[in-house]
Amino acid sequence: MNIYVLIATIDEGIHRVPSILLPEQEGVRYVVSWQRRPTPSPSRDGGELAALSTEKALLLRPDVTVSVIEGRGLCRNRNNAIKTAIDLLDDPLEDAVFIIADDDEQLMPKAFSRIREAYSKNPRLDGALFRMRSSKDGSYFKTYPPKAVTYGKHPRSYYPSSLEMTFRTRVWQAGLRFNERFGLGSEQLCAGEEEVLLTDITRKGLVVRILPEDICYTEPATTGNRALDDKMLRSKGAVYAYSHSLIWAFFRSWREALSLAVRSCRSPFPIFRNIWSGVKYIRS
């Protein structure tokens, strides 16, 4: 089973990509989708030239493909990586696995063998979410289910992250992609793309499991520091509305607003209005 690691990066972020790559292995390819400025800025010529040099160094490895696109939007970048990887398949119906990755994360040396074993044992498995540890101290910085569980039946405290996500090619062959209204760089929102994609996958009747296996390291997320950011609040409401009924989204929005208000010693009403604006945005 071939594995394709899809790495989304932007501008000078490409300098971090070489540190992500593991030694060449049979059946493993890396696809780097690089969003960069359309024309070099006079004040950044040095940075632009250094980035181009890094791109050339990456292309010296036969297991690396770099696709360059202009513009912004993390989901757009990820979708370009998916398209590029699909074009690389020897057979359009090849049973390969795609790993969703960023330029600030690190795969464990045993990641590929663990992923292959998980899919080999479960031929009906369409996607698998693994676990990641802190790159600082090796601890888990979020709560995972103690045993394998189907996504959708997981504890409420669990939330998905990008590098935990792996999918068979048949998920993409079914036409599923990241929703470009969500995620960093989108017009109105800045998060929620993982949950929205998983909602689309499960609505298609495909099977995704959360597995108690470690595959990567990353630094603890700082999303909590932006919990009251307008875009973050809108993103929460947008995810609630996209994934559930309007009534559920209303009560979930109020619950989140009250929780954030207590923690920040603020009024819940402005917080709720921001969350609810995300609900209205996605339903419109």
Buried (B, 14 or more C-beta within 10 A) or exposed (E): BBBBBBBBBBBBBBBBBEEBBBEEEEEBBBBBBBBBBEEBEEEBEEBBEBBBEBBEEBEEEEBBBBBEBEEBBBBBBBBBBBBBBBEBBEEEEBEBBBBBBBBBBBBBEEBBEBBBEBBEEBEEBBBBBBBBBBBEEEEEEBEBBEEEBEBEEBEEEBBBBBBBBBBBBBBBEBEBBBBBBBBBBBEBBBBBBBBBBBBBBBEEEBBBBBBEBBBBBBEBEEBEEBBBBBBBBBBBBBBBBBBBEEEEBBEBBBBBBEEBBEEEEEEBEBBBBBBBBBBEBBEE
